[in-house]
Every structure is written in structure tokens, then in C-alpha cells.
Amino acid sequence: MKERRHVPYTKFKAFLEEVGVKQSQLAKMLKKSPSALNQNLNGTGGDFSLSEVRCICIHFGISADDYFVYPEVSNSKQNEVAQ
């Protein structure tokens, strides 16, 4: 089994399945190979770039916070700003 470089995006993978989008379609949209996209999603390759996350969020009308940012990081950042 390959070592993970980051936590897999299981919630986003479930979203893709729910809306009927294949990984190969998303890979084509992001102009990358299906293999590279699969590694991004499963945490075994590099992470998505900011421009890729932006493209995904705009295309699907979703929030990066909901699918790509760990909630505990968002909450701690919000707490820092509130103090």
C-alpha cells in the first residue's frame, strides 16, 4: 500500500459519485491524467493546487471549506480571528 501524503478526500469522492461525475471527467476538466487525479483524491500523490480547488468549487457550486479544508483548521482560524 502506498504511503499517504495527505488525508484522502472521501467526502468529495462521495459527492462526485452522488452527482454522477466520473473521475476521468474531472481529470479532463482539470487537464490532468486520471491517474494523477486519483492520487490527489486518495492522498497518495500531491495535493490539489489552489487553482484546481477554485476551478472545482466554481464548476460544482460547492465550498472549499466543506470538501477541502479540515473543519478543525477552519474553526481554530475562526476562533483566532474572533479573539
N, C-alpha and C positions, 0 to 999 in steps of 0.2 A: 504494500500500500504506500502511495506517495505521501510524503510529509506535507501537511497543510501550512501555507504561508499566512493565511488569514481565515477567519470563520466563514464557512460556506453561506451563500445567500439563499437559504432554504425557503424563506418567505417569498422572495422574488421568484424563485423557481416555481413555487406553488401558484403564484399569480399568473405566470406565463401559461401554465397548464390550464388554469381556470378560464383564461380568455382565449385559449386555443392557439397560442403563438408557439411555434417550434423554435428550438434553439438555433437551428440553421437559418431561420428567417431573421432572428435577432442579430445573428452574426453578420448576415448580409447587410442589414441596416447599419451596423457599426463598422462595416468594411474590415472585418477580421475573419480568420478561419473559424469554422465550427469548433475545432479542437481548442483554439485559444480561448474562445468564449466559454467553453465547458470548463476549462481550467480556472477562469475567472470566477465562474459561478460556484465551483466546488472548492475553491480555496487552495488549489494545488499549483496554481500559476500566479502571475501578477494580479494585482487588484485592478478594478476598473479605473480609468482616468477620470478626472473631473469632467472633462468634455463628454465622455461616454455616459456618465451618470446624468449629466444635464440633458443629453440627447434622449436617453431612455425616459426620463421623467417628463419631458415635454411631449414626446411621442405618445406615451400612455396616459398622460394626465395624472401622474402619481407624485407623491412626495418622497424626496431623497431620505428624509428623516424616517419615514415608515419602512423603507426597504433597504437602505444602505448604511444608515448611521445607527450605531448601537444606542438604544434608548438611555442606558445609564450614562453615556457620554453626554448626550443631549441634556439630560436632566441636570447633571453636575454643572454643565456650562450655563444653563438657565439659572441655577442657584448662585453661581459666581456673579452673574450679572445683577441678580436681584439684591445681593448684599451690599 
